[in-house]
């Protein structure tokens, strides 16, 4: 049940990442067109839309990368597909989970404090939107990381599935 929820949540984040990317491209396109095309007025609101889309896209993308174990993870010890000492590999996996877990709790705890103290009392200059919608992206990413970290631990320890390290290129 939990793993199905994580899979559905990951699909939702994939869609949100696409929406953030398209929004980013559209708003930057409007900014550039307003600067260089004489009949399009130079709007100011696309700048804030660009900031929102970029920041949310970064944090949503980081959550997706934690799920796929491509974030905070370096495959330096895999040496071209050849396995390393199993004890060293197990130590590196535990170290990976510990580092990601620490970063997760830092983002959740301090992100929430930052959101409450600063995000809720500020509003944007141009559109007047409360900047809490921007600042909440930090604890949102932390909670998403925690969810996917628990999913990866369950898959590896309980189900015995090794993490799927797919190479970025097929050389």
N, C-alpha and C positions, 0 to 999 in steps of 0.2 A: 504494500500500500504506500509506504513512504517513498520507495524507489519510483513508483508510478507518478506520485505527486512531484517528485524532483524532475522527472522527465517532462511532465506537462509544464512545470514552471520554467524549465530551460527553453522549451519551445516558445513560451510566452516572452521570455527575455530575448530570444532570437528575433521575434517579430518587433519588439520594442527597439531593438538595436537597428533594424532596418528602417523603422520610422524615424529614429534619431538621425540616421545617416542621410535619409532623403530630405528631412527638414533642414539639416545642415547644408546640403547642396543647394536647396531652393533658396534659403535665406542668404547665403553667400552670393548666389547668382543674382538675386535682387540687388544686393549691395554693389556688386561690380557693374551691373547694368545701369543702376542709378548714377554711378560715377562717370560712366563713359558714353552712355546713350542719351542724346539730348532730349528726347521726348519722354523719358522715364524720370520722374522726380526722385531725388535722393532721400529715401526714407531713413529714419533713425531706428525704428523698431526692429529691423532685421538684425542689427548688432546684438540686441539682447536675446533674440531667438537663437542666433548663432551660438552665443555663450551657453544658453540652456541646453541646446542640442549637443554641443560638444562635451560639456561636463557630464550630462546624463549618459551619453554614448560611451564615454571613457569608463564610467563606473559600471554600467551594464556589461560592457565588454570584458571588464576585469572579472566579473562574476562568472561569465560564460567560460573564460579561460581557467578559472579555478576549477570549474567542473570538469573540464577536459585536461586538467593538470598541465597546462601550458603556461601558467602564471606562477612566478616564484620558483620555477623548477628548471634546472639546467641538467641536461643529459650528458655531462662531461665524462662520466664514468662508464658509459655504455660502449664506448670505443668501437664504433662501427658495427654494432649488433652483437658483439662478443660479450658474453656475460662476465661479470666480475665476481669476486668472492661473495657468496650469499650473505655472510655476516656483515660485510661492508654495505651491501645493497640494503639489508634490513635496517642498518643504522642510518643510512641516508634517507630511507623512507620515513623513519620515525622523526628524524631531524626536519624533513620537509613538512610533515604534519604539525610538528611543534612550532615551526616558524610561521606557517600559515595560520595556525590557531592563535598565536600571539598577535599577529597583525590583524586578525579578525576582531579580537576583543578590543584592541586599540581603536579600530575604526568604529566599532559599535559604541563603546563607552565615550570616547572623546568626541566622536562625531555627533552623538546625541547632545552632549553638553554644548558643543559649538552651535548646533541647530537651535537649541532652546535659548542660549544666551545672546546669540548674534543674528541668526537667521530669522527669528520670529519678530524682531524689532526693526528690521530693515525692509525697505521697498525699493524697487528699481526707479531710477530717475525718469525714464522715458515712458514706460507703460504703467508704472505704479503697482506692478505685481509684487506680492510679498516674496522676498528672497528666501523664505523658508522652503519654498518649492525647490530651490537650488541647493540649499544646505542639507536637506534631508537625503540627498543622494549619497552622502558619505555613510551614515548608519544603514541605509538601505543596502549599499554594497556589502557592508560588514555582515549583515544578517544573511544576505544571499551567499556570501562566502562560507559562513558557518553551515548553512543548509547543505551546500555542495561538498564541504569538507566532511561532514558526517556521512553523506551519501558515499563518498569515496572510501572512507574508513569501513563502512558496512560492506561495500563491495569487495574490498581487499581482504578483510579479516573474516567476516562471516561467510561470505559466498566463495571466497578463495579465488576471486578473479584478479588477475594481475592487471595493473594499470596499462591502458592501451597507449603506447607511445608511437604515434605515427610520424614518420619523417615528413618535413615540410616539402622536400623535393624528392623526386624519384630518379636520382643519378645512378 
